[in-house]
Amino acid sequence: MAGRMNVLGIDFGGTKVALRVEVEDGESRDDRLRIGAEEPAASVLDRTFAAAARLVAQTGPVRAVGVSTPGIVFDDRVDLAPNVVGWSDLDLGGRLEAEFGATVLAVENDVKAAALAEVREGALRDTRVGLYVNLGTGIAIAPVVEGCVLRGAHGAAGEVGYGVVGPVSEWTADAPTLEEYAGGSGLGRRVAADARVPAADVPELVAAIATSDAAARLWAGAVDEIARHLITAALTCDPARIAVGGGMTRAGAALFEPLAARLRAALPYPPEIVLSGFGADASLRGAVILARDAARV
């Protein structure tokens, strides 16, 4: 395998870590780890590095490592990453440098990494201006313009999950954000509590809205809030296409039909709405692309 440009992609999620070593001819080796409930961030990193070492032993040294992670990426920390205990307290860049030494590193937010995968190789590939939308436990968007993902002044462009639900004048610090109100986990908890039907995952949510008027009203309200934020985003950047990924896409027509109808009704130039080209692997694919880009510099 000497002479081939091997790269390593690592995608850190809220409940799992996905790894892939890829070589120039397209051959790849993958591994996935589950993150335990309340597992400390340091333990997640240690197990990830051990898995990466096993993959590299099978494929040969890597020239670059690309990493996607929840949160806002800075040189010495990752902000706003609440799903893994202690993640925001880590010097993630420092730990990666200590582990991989002189290997070239590139670290990016997971939704922006997914958007990079979609615009390079996926559902946004032939689109000058597009929008990637992640609807899952977390909610975020990433505008892409002329092949580039918009990062913003602090790397926080598109963090609409922190958006206000309902009238701004009535909003308080303890009111739910868009992510808490309409994200998969938050919505599931509300359906279970208010409609009194189980909704721990997307299939249960879909079943609940089909059999319970109360659950259907909660679902419709969540779709309304998601649509409201996407309408504002679409009016800002005028995308030709919106690619939607994340766990909530498993709801299928129950999500896509009302969402598309709301955007068609409100926008002067409604974008095409399509399913993500990479699905659950979009952030991992983006991490590999980040590594390939870094290796070529």
VMD Tcl script that draws the C-alpha trace (Angstrom):
set ca {
  {0.00 0.00 0.00}
  {3.04 2.24 -0.14}
  {2.58 5.41 -2.14}
  {-1.19 5.55 -1.84}
  {-2.69 8.60 -0.14}
  {-4.57 7.11 2.77}
  {-6.79 9.43 4.80}
  {-8.81 8.94 7.97}
  {-12.24 10.41 8.63}
  {-13.77 10.48 12.12}
  {-17.34 11.54 12.80}
  {-18.21 12.17 16.45}
  {-21.94 12.09 17.17}
  {-24.10 12.29 20.25}
  {-24.45 8.51 20.56}
  {-21.82 7.04 18.22}
  {-18.43 7.51 16.58}
  {-17.90 6.49 12.95}
  {-14.43 6.03 11.45}
  {-13.25 5.38 7.91}
  {-9.81 4.94 6.37}
  {-9.97 5.54 2.63}
  {-7.29 5.17 -0.04}
  {-7.10 6.73 -3.50}
  {-8.56 3.76 -5.35}
  {-11.73 3.96 -3.25}
  {-10.98 1.04 -0.95}
  {-12.07 1.77 2.61}
  {-12.23 0.24 6.07}
  {-14.88 1.35 8.58}
  {-15.54 1.02 12.27}
  {-18.30 2.29 14.54}
  {-18.41 2.75 18.30}
  {-21.39 3.34 20.53}
  {-21.05 6.10 23.11}
  {-22.31 4.90 26.47}
  {-24.87 6.85 28.46}
  {-22.99 9.43 30.53}
  {-19.66 8.17 29.14}
  {-17.01 10.86 29.72}
  {-15.54 12.63 26.70}
  {-12.02 11.47 27.57}
  {-13.16 7.85 27.43}
  {-14.83 8.42 24.05}
  {-11.58 9.86 22.69}
  {-9.46 7.04 24.09}
  {-11.66 4.38 22.49}
  {-11.77 6.32 19.23}
  {-7.99 6.56 19.05}
  {-7.69 2.83 19.72}
  {-10.17 2.08 16.91}
  {-8.31 4.43 14.56}
  {-5.04 2.65 15.34}
  {-6.62 -0.69 14.47}
  {-7.85 0.60 11.12}
  {-4.52 2.20 10.25}
  {-2.74 -1.04 11.09}
  {-4.88 -2.75 8.44}
  {-4.49 -0.12 5.69}
  {-1.15 1.61 6.30}
  {-0.25 5.14 7.51}
  {-2.60 8.02 6.79}
  {-1.52 11.36 5.36}
  {-4.36 13.41 6.86}
  {-7.20 13.13 9.38}
  {-10.56 14.86 8.99}
  {-12.85 15.17 11.99}
  {-16.49 16.20 12.25}
  {-17.93 17.02 15.65}
  {-21.04 18.54 17.16}
  {-20.58 22.12 18.30}
  {-18.65 25.18 17.23}
  {-15.02 24.40 16.52}
  {-12.20 26.59 17.85}
  {-8.47 25.87 18.00}
  {-8.53 25.00 21.71}
  {-12.12 23.87 22.35}
  {-15.51 22.95 20.95}
  {-18.39 25.13 22.17}
  {-22.09 24.23 22.32}
  {-21.71 20.45 22.28}
  {-24.00 19.28 25.11}
  {-24.71 15.70 24.04}
  {-21.42 14.13 25.23}
  {-20.40 14.69 28.83}
  {-17.38 17.00 29.02}
  {-17.01 17.49 25.26}
  {-16.93 21.28 25.51}
  {-14.26 21.04 28.24}
  {-11.86 19.17 25.95}
  {-8.96 20.68 24.06}
  {-10.01 18.55 21.11}
  {-7.43 20.01 18.74}
  {-4.66 19.43 21.25}
  {-5.70 15.84 21.89}
  {-5.86 15.13 18.15}
  {-2.42 16.66 17.57}
  {-0.95 14.65 20.43}
  {-2.43 11.43 19.03}
  {-1.67 11.89 15.34}
  {1.58 13.85 15.56}
  {2.71 15.42 12.31}
  {-0.30 14.11 10.38}
  {-2.30 16.94 8.79}
  {-5.56 17.63 10.65}
  {-8.84 19.30 9.69}
  {-11.72 19.68 12.16}
  {-15.23 20.95 11.35}
  {-18.74 21.06 12.74}
  {-20.71 17.94 11.81}
  {-23.53 19.68 9.90}
  {-21.06 21.75 7.90}
  {-19.07 18.60 7.15}
  {-22.30 16.95 5.94}
  {-23.03 19.98 3.75}
  {-19.55 19.71 2.27}
  {-20.23 16.08 1.34}
  {-23.56 17.00 -0.24}
  {-22.19 19.88 -2.31}
  {-19.11 17.96 -3.48}
  {-20.62 14.54 -4.15}
  {-24.25 14.40 -3.05}
  {-27.66 16.01 -3.42}
  {-26.35 19.59 -3.80}
  {-23.56 18.76 -6.24}
  {-24.83 20.72 -9.25}
  {-26.33 23.62 -7.26}
  {-24.76 27.11 -7.20}
  {-26.71 28.11 -4.08}
  {-28.16 25.44 -1.85}
  {-29.04 24.68 1.72}
  {-28.29 21.58 3.76}
  {-30.70 20.98 6.65}
  {-30.17 18.53 9.50}
  {-33.34 17.50 11.31}
  {-32.62 15.06 14.10}
  {-32.03 15.30 17.82}
  {-30.30 18.52 16.80}
  {-31.48 21.01 14.20}
  {-29.07 23.08 12.11}
  {-28.61 24.29 8.55}
  {-25.61 25.05 6.34}
  {-25.87 27.35 3.32}
  {-23.57 26.46 0.41}
  {-22.61 29.04 -2.22}
  {-20.51 28.26 -5.30}
  {-19.27 25.03 -3.75}
  {-18.32 26.58 -0.39}
  {-20.01 26.03 2.97}
  {-20.78 29.28 4.81}
  {-19.12 29.20 8.25}
  {-19.85 32.67 9.64}
  {-17.74 34.93 11.84}
  {-17.48 32.35 14.66}
  {-18.15 29.15 12.73}
  {-21.76 29.29 13.96}
  {-23.60 30.10 10.73}
  {-26.79 28.07 10.47}
  {-27.22 27.19 14.16}
  {-30.97 27.70 13.88}
  {-31.60 25.10 16.56}
  {-31.01 27.93 19.05}
  {-33.78 29.94 17.39}
  {-36.76 31.40 19.23}
  {-40.08 29.56 19.15}
  {-43.16 31.80 19.03}
  {-43.29 35.59 19.56}
  {-39.90 37.04 20.45}
  {-41.50 39.53 22.84}
  {-42.80 36.62 24.95}
  {-39.64 34.55 24.87}
  {-37.81 33.85 28.15}
  {-34.53 32.15 28.92}
  {-36.27 28.97 30.06}
  {-38.50 28.73 26.97}
  {-37.71 25.92 24.53}
  {-35.46 26.60 21.58}
  {-36.37 25.33 18.11}
  {-34.20 22.26 18.73}
  {-35.89 21.48 22.05}
  {-39.34 22.13 20.62}
  {-39.13 20.45 17.22}
  {-36.02 18.24 17.27}
  {-36.63 14.51 17.37}
  {-35.88 13.92 21.04}
  {-37.60 17.05 22.35}
  {-40.69 16.47 20.23}
  {-40.78 12.82 21.26}
  {-40.77 13.80 24.92}
  {-43.62 16.28 24.38}
  {-45.69 13.74 22.47}
  {-45.15 11.14 25.20}
  {-46.06 13.61 27.95}
  {-48.94 15.54 26.34}
  {-50.48 12.96 24.00}
  {-49.62 10.08 26.33}
  {-48.37 7.82 23.55}
  {-44.84 6.42 23.23}
  {-42.60 8.40 20.88}
  {-39.03 7.50 21.79}
  {-37.90 7.28 18.17}
  {-39.05 8.40 14.71}
  {-41.09 5.26 13.86}
  {-42.97 5.65 17.14}
  {-43.52 9.35 16.38}
  {-44.98 8.52 12.97}
  {-47.24 5.87 14.50}
  {-48.36 8.35 17.16}
  {-49.36 11.07 14.70}
  {-51.34 8.53 12.68}
  {-53.38 7.36 15.67}
  {-53.56 10.35 18.04}
  {-55.07 13.77 17.27}
  {-53.04 15.30 20.10}
  {-49.79 13.87 18.70}
  {-50.75 15.02 15.20}
  {-51.25 18.58 16.49}
  {-47.85 18.55 18.20}
  {-46.21 17.23 15.02}
  {-47.92 19.90 12.89}
  {-46.74 22.60 15.28}
  {-43.18 21.32 15.11}
  {-43.24 21.26 11.31}
  {-44.63 24.82 11.35}
  {-41.72 26.05 13.47}
  {-39.14 24.25 11.34}
  {-40.75 25.71 8.21}
  {-40.75 29.22 9.69}
  {-37.00 29.10 10.24}
  {-36.33 27.53 6.83}
  {-38.45 30.20 5.12}
  {-36.29 32.90 6.72}
  {-33.12 31.07 5.70}
  {-34.39 30.60 2.14}
  {-35.32 34.29 1.87}
  {-31.80 35.15 3.01}
  {-29.79 33.01 0.58}
  {-32.33 32.07 -2.17}
  {-31.32 28.40 -2.55}
  {-32.23 26.45 -5.66}
  {-32.34 23.23 -3.65}
  {-32.65 22.18 -0.02}
  {-31.19 18.79 0.94}
  {-32.61 17.41 4.19}
  {-30.78 14.88 6.33}
  {-30.94 13.64 9.91}
  {-32.99 11.06 11.76}
  {-36.33 12.83 11.33}
  {-36.21 12.16 7.58}
  {-37.26 8.60 8.44}
  {-40.76 10.09 8.88}
  {-40.90 10.27 5.07}
  {-44.00 11.88 3.60}
  {-45.25 12.89 7.06}
  {-42.34 15.35 7.16}
  {-41.59 16.19 3.53}
  {-45.11 16.83 2.25}
  {-46.21 19.43 4.85}
  {-42.75 21.01 4.93}
  {-42.66 21.44 1.15}
  {-46.24 22.78 1.14}
  {-45.40 25.44 3.72}
  {-42.34 26.58 1.79}
  {-44.25 26.68 -1.51}
  {-46.95 28.81 0.08}
  {-44.58 31.34 1.61}
  {-41.67 31.75 -0.81}
  {-41.66 33.66 -4.11}
  {-39.15 31.19 -5.56}
  {-39.63 27.90 -3.69}
  {-36.57 25.64 -3.76}
  {-36.60 21.99 -4.65}
  {-36.60 19.86 -1.48}
  {-34.71 16.56 -1.67}
  {-33.40 13.87 0.63}
  {-29.72 13.97 1.59}
  {-27.56 11.98 -0.78}
  {-25.53 10.39 2.03}
  {-28.11 10.06 4.78}
  {-26.65 9.06 8.13}
  {-23.14 8.89 6.61}
  {-23.07 12.52 5.41}
  {-20.90 13.85 8.25}
  {-18.48 10.92 7.97}
  {-18.22 11.45 4.20}
  {-17.57 15.12 4.89}
  {-14.81 14.22 7.35}
  {-13.10 12.10 4.68}
  {-13.37 14.97 2.17}
  {-11.89 17.35 4.76}
  {-8.97 14.96 5.14}
  {-8.48 14.67 1.37}
  {-8.49 18.46 1.01}
  {-5.99 18.82 3.86}
  {-3.71 16.16 2.37}
  {-3.52 18.03 -0.94}
  {-2.48 21.36 0.56}
}
mol new
graphics top color blue
foreach p $ca { graphics top sphere $p radius 0.5 }
foreach p [lrange $ca 0 end-1] q [lrange $ca 1 end] { graphics top cylinder $p $q radius 0.2 }
display resetview
